Amino acid sequence: MSRERFTQITCSLRFDDKPSREARVATNKMAHVQELFDLWSKALRENYLPYEFLCVDEQLFLFKGRCGFKQYIPTKPRSKYGLKLFLLCCCRTSYCCNIQLYTGKAPGGAAEKNQGQRVVLDLVEYLGNQSGRNVTTDNFFTSLMLGEALLKKNISLVGTMRKNRKEIPSAFLPSKSRTAFSSYFGHKPDFTLVSYVLKKGKAVVLLSSMCFSQEVDEESQEEKPEIVTHYNRTKAGVDTGSADWKLQCSSENL
């Protein structure tokens, strides 16, 4: 196929019924491409059986066209404008097993509560209740409520937590009185909470329903707990996968 022919096709290509688009967009911001996106996400789920360790994260993919749900995230190092996607990836291969596009709050609707929990449960729903897998998440998603909901599906959780979570005891929060590389552990049925001091005055808090050991890596100067080591090993699954995609900037309009 020649370049001119390809350009002609892409300029004329449509994925939905244009006459009825306006009515559908009023209730679904993705009406232009919803059917195509659903086919893509279905193919991701059906064509690969993930290994035991999974990771959920968000990624902002550069997009410069006009779009009702384009996001601006100033903290991103490179792409500050683009489409925000929630990804479920296999940690071993970085394959994207499931995907969800963030379109903002529904037209006329209220802001969503517990969005992180809802996203994770949506992404793992297709795995059923007997998968026996583990999911790693960052502090946007992780909560005790999420961990309990995942356990009902026979899925364990390891993730960092935001310091303002009410389930975190005050002793686990950052304190200048704690020495670097020290760890506090807390336990309740099915869960372990660990507070690890990266450096004096700074602590990271993690929740786990998979790792319960209080052992630390004594061979390393940093003496990281097993939970922290597992988190560091599995958290990069989404970042690696999205880098492999090498998505290019687009100026097409949605």
C-alpha positions as CSV (number, residue, x, y, z in Angstrom):
1,M,0.0,0.0,0.0
2,S,1.4,3.4,-1.0
3,R,1.8,6.2,1.5
4,E,-0.8,8.4,-0.4
5,R,-3.3,5.5,-0.2
6,F,-2.7,5.0,3.5
7,T,-3.2,8.7,4.2
8,Q,-6.4,8.8,2.2
9,I,-7.8,5.9,4.1
10,T,-6.9,7.3,7.6
11,C,-8.4,10.7,6.7
12,S,-11.7,9.0,5.8
13,L,-11.8,6.3,8.4
14,R,-14.7,6.3,10.9
15,F,-15.4,3.9,13.7
16,D,-19.0,4.9,14.5
17,D,-22.2,6.2,13.0
18,K,-21.7,10.0,12.6
19,P,-25.4,11.0,12.4
20,S,-26.2,9.5,15.8
21,R,-22.9,10.5,17.4
22,E,-24.0,13.7,19.1
23,A,-26.7,11.9,21.1
24,R,-24.4,9.1,22.1
25,V,-21.6,11.5,23.2
26,A,-24.0,13.1,25.6
27,T,-23.8,10.0,27.8
28,N,-20.5,8.4,26.6
29,K,-17.4,10.5,25.9
30,M,-15.8,7.6,24.1
31,A,-18.8,7.1,21.7
32,H,-16.5,7.8,18.7
33,V,-14.2,4.9,19.4
34,Q,-16.0,2.8,22.1
35,E,-16.6,-0.3,19.9
36,L,-13.0,-0.4,18.6
37,F,-11.6,0.1,22.1
38,D,-13.8,-2.7,23.5
39,L,-12.6,-5.0,20.8
40,W,-9.0,-4.2,21.6
41,S,-9.3,-4.7,25.4
42,K,-11.2,-8.0,24.8
43,A,-8.3,-9.2,22.6
44,L,-5.8,-8.3,25.3
45,R,-7.7,-10.4,27.8
46,E,-8.4,-13.4,25.6
47,N,-5.0,-13.9,23.9
48,Y,-2.7,-14.2,26.9
49,L,-2.7,-16.0,30.2
50,P,-0.7,-14.0,32.7
51,Y,1.8,-15.4,35.2
52,E,1.2,-15.2,39.0
53,F,2.4,-11.6,39.6
54,L,0.4,-8.6,38.1
55,C,0.7,-4.9,38.5
56,V,-1.8,-2.1,38.1
57,D,-0.8,1.5,37.4
58,E,-1.8,4.6,35.4
59,Q,0.0,5.9,32.4
60,L,-0.4,9.2,30.5
61,F,0.1,8.7,26.7
62,L,1.0,11.8,24.7
63,F,-1.9,13.1,22.7
64,K,-2.2,16.6,21.2
65,G,-5.5,16.4,19.4
66,R,-8.8,17.8,20.5
67,C,-10.5,15.5,23.0
68,G,-13.1,15.9,25.7
69,F,-11.2,13.7,28.1
70,K,-7.6,14.7,27.5
71,Q,-5.7,15.1,30.8
72,Y,-3.1,17.5,32.0
73,I,-0.7,16.2,34.7
74,P,2.1,18.7,35.3
75,T,4.1,16.3,37.5
76,K,4.8,14.0,34.5
77,P,8.4,14.3,33.4
78,R,7.8,14.1,29.6
79,S,4.1,13.9,28.4
80,K,2.1,16.4,30.4
81,Y,-0.9,16.3,28.1
82,G,-2.5,13.1,26.9
83,L,-4.9,10.2,27.4
84,K,-4.8,8.6,30.8
85,L,-5.0,4.8,30.8
86,F,-5.2,2.3,33.7
87,L,-3.3,-0.8,32.9
88,L,-3.1,-4.3,34.3
89,C,0.2,-5.9,33.3
90,C,2.0,-9.2,33.8
91,C,5.2,-8.4,35.8
92,R,7.2,-11.1,34.2
93,T,6.6,-10.2,30.5
94,S,5.1,-6.6,30.9
95,Y,2.2,-7.7,28.6
96,C,-0.8,-5.5,29.1
97,C,-3.6,-8.0,30.1
98,N,-6.4,-5.4,30.5
99,I,-6.9,-1.7,30.0
100,Q,-9.3,1.1,30.9
101,L,-9.4,4.6,29.5
102,Y,-10.1,7.4,31.9
103,T,-12.7,9.8,30.5
104,G,-13.3,11.9,33.6
105,K,-16.6,12.1,35.5
106,A,-19.8,11.2,33.7
107,P,-21.6,14.1,32.0
108,G,-23.7,15.8,34.8
109,G,-22.4,13.3,37.4
110,A,-20.6,13.8,40.7
111,A,-16.9,13.2,41.2
112,E,-16.1,9.5,41.8
113,K,-15.2,8.2,45.2
114,N,-12.8,5.3,45.8
115,Q,-11.8,5.4,42.2
116,G,-8.5,3.5,42.7
117,Q,-10.3,0.5,44.3
118,R,-13.0,0.5,41.5
119,V,-10.3,0.5,38.8
120,V,-8.4,-2.4,40.2
121,L,-11.5,-4.5,40.7
122,D,-12.7,-3.7,37.2
123,L,-9.3,-4.7,35.7
124,V,-9.1,-8.1,37.5
125,E,-12.7,-9.0,37.1
126,Y,-12.1,-11.2,34.1
127,L,-9.7,-13.4,36.1
128,G,-12.6,-14.8,38.1
129,N,-12.5,-15.8,41.8
130,Q,-9.9,-18.6,41.7
131,S,-6.9,-17.1,40.0
132,G,-4.6,-17.2,43.0
133,R,-2.5,-14.3,41.7
134,N,-0.9,-11.3,43.3
135,V,-1.5,-7.6,42.4
136,T,1.0,-4.8,43.1
137,T,-0.3,-1.3,43.3
138,D,0.9,2.2,44.2
139,N,-0.5,4.5,46.8
140,F,-3.3,5.9,44.5
141,F,-5.0,2.4,44.5
142,T,-3.9,0.7,47.8
143,S,-6.3,0.5,50.7
144,L,-7.4,-2.0,53.3
145,M,-10.8,-2.1,51.6
146,L,-9.2,-3.0,48.3
147,G,-7.2,-5.7,50.0
148,E,-10.2,-7.3,51.6
149,A,-12.2,-7.1,48.3
150,L,-9.4,-8.8,46.4
151,L,-9.0,-11.6,49.0
152,K,-12.7,-12.5,48.3
153,K,-11.5,-13.2,44.7
154,N,-8.5,-15.2,46.0
155,I,-6.1,-12.4,44.8
156,S,-3.5,-11.0,47.2
157,L,-2.2,-7.4,47.3
158,V,1.1,-5.7,47.9
159,G,1.1,-1.9,47.6
160,T,2.3,1.4,49.0
161,M,-0.2,3.5,51.0
162,R,-0.8,7.2,51.3
163,K,0.1,8.6,54.7
164,N,-3.4,10.0,55.3
165,R,-5.1,6.6,55.2
166,K,-7.0,6.3,58.5
167,E,-6.0,2.6,58.9
168,I,-2.3,3.6,59.4
169,P,-1.3,3.9,63.1
170,S,0.5,7.2,63.9
171,A,3.6,5.3,65.0
172,F,4.0,4.1,61.3
173,L,4.2,7.7,59.9
174,P,7.4,9.5,59.1
175,S,9.3,10.7,62.2
176,K,12.7,12.2,62.7
177,S,13.2,10.0,65.8
178,R,13.4,6.9,63.6
179,T,16.8,5.8,62.2
180,A,17.4,5.2,58.5
181,F,16.6,1.7,57.2
182,S,14.5,0.8,60.3
183,S,11.2,-1.0,59.9
184,Y,8.0,-1.3,62.0
185,F,5.6,-4.1,61.4
186,G,1.9,-4.4,62.2
187,H,-0.3,-7.5,61.8
188,K,-4.0,-8.3,61.6
189,P,-5.7,-11.4,60.2
190,D,-4.6,-11.8,56.5
191,F,-2.7,-8.5,56.4
192,T,0.7,-7.1,57.3
193,L,1.6,-3.4,57.4
194,V,5.2,-2.3,57.3
195,S,6.7,1.2,57.7
196,Y,10.2,1.4,56.2
197,V,12.5,4.4,56.7
198,L,14.2,5.2,53.4
199,K,16.2,8.0,55.1
200,K,15.8,9.9,58.3
201,G,12.5,11.8,58.4
202,K,11.0,9.9,55.4
203,A,9.1,6.6,55.6
204,V,7.2,4.5,53.1
205,V,4.2,2.5,54.3
206,L,3.2,-0.7,52.5
207,L,0.2,-3.1,52.9
208,S,0.5,-6.8,52.1
209,S,-1.9,-9.8,52.1
210,M,0.8,-12.0,50.5
211,C,4.1,-11.4,52.4
212,F,3.8,-11.7,56.2
213,S,7.5,-12.2,57.2
214,Q,9.3,-9.6,59.3
215,E,12.6,-10.7,57.8
216,V,14.9,-8.0,56.3
217,D,17.7,-8.3,53.9
218,E,20.6,-8.2,56.4
219,E,23.2,-8.7,53.6
220,S,22.3,-5.3,52.2
221,Q,23.1,-2.0,54.0
222,E,19.5,-0.8,53.4
223,E,18.0,-3.8,55.2
224,K,14.8,-3.8,53.2
225,P,11.9,-5.9,54.4
226,E,10.6,-8.7,52.1
227,I,7.5,-6.7,51.3
228,V,9.5,-3.8,50.1
229,T,11.8,-6.0,48.0
230,H,8.7,-7.7,46.4
231,Y,7.2,-4.3,45.6
232,N,10.3,-3.0,44.0
233,R,10.6,-6.2,41.9
234,T,7.1,-6.1,40.6
235,K,6.2,-2.4,40.4
236,A,8.0,-1.8,37.1
237,G,5.8,-4.1,35.0
238,V,3.6,-1.3,33.7
239,D,6.5,1.2,33.1
240,T,8.4,-1.4,31.1
241,G,5.3,-2.4,29.1
242,S,4.4,1.2,28.2
243,A,7.9,2.0,27.1
244,D,7.9,-1.0,24.8
245,W,4.8,0.2,23.1
246,K,6.6,3.4,22.0
247,L,3.4,5.2,21.2
248,Q,3.9,8.2,19.0
249,C,2.4,11.6,19.4
250,S,-0.9,12.1,17.6
251,S,-2.7,15.2,16.4
252,E,-5.9,13.4,15.4
253,N,-9.1,14.7,16.9
254,L,-11.6,12.5,18.9
